[in-house]
């Protein structure tokens, strides 16, 4: 198998894992329960119940999984590159906001849940965690695989658990994607990056309550990996998609690339300078809003300072 085929295989297995393996594992467990393997399924069920809170207690990262060569091949397919603009002090903790969401948040996964872009070399002493919807951890077996990469639940108590740890072993960084499911529906290839941020106070409050620095991060090219069916605001399709977001908490974009393979478009993830945040256990709405406005200002500056190098001067950022 030549190198290019390996790259395509690496990407395809990730897309299929993201879309199908969770429900597939649940179906397999149900089938096995009706066979002579029922006792093994029962034992796993006991373990699943005992271990149910692990995704909200820092997960169970396995560093050799994060360093798999498979992830490097996947990153080379696009390629995905991580660009620090400054150092991060390993004596501090960080809440990093990743923008934009894109369809599958491919750049977020490769940069913060693997070592494909050499995060640990570029930010020595910092332990990264990628936070995702809690529902990912409902699927048996799949949850174990997912946690190996340092992926944790995006629930508030989960993020606080990581950020309140003692810093004697180095700093902790949680990557959150504030735009979430709704922003994924606005992911269309082109020069306009539509970021849902103006009313996203949750991650700002988290930083204030834990005394963690806020770090803006922008991924140029994240929106170019897939075409998405026209779902403009006000269309019947968008109405259905918004309804599903309200019911299930995640969106269902109808997308395509080269079949299931995303387009091989470069993703350049630029990590900005941290904003120092004083600990405040009970921030007021005004305090949180002021910090969010500063974060938005820094994100806009980061975008403008780097767009010519990574995507083109005609790129435009819309923050809603």
Beta strands, then each sheet from edge to edge (+ up, - down):
strand 1: 80-84
strand 2: 94-99
strand 3: 126-132
strand 4: 151-153
strand 5: 171-176
strand 6: 192-195
strand 7: 213-220
strand 8: 227-228
strand 9: 255-256
strand 10: 267-275
strand 11: 316-319
sheet 1: 1+ 10+ 7- 2- 5- 3- 4-
sheet 2: 6+ 11+
sheet 3: 8+ 9-
end
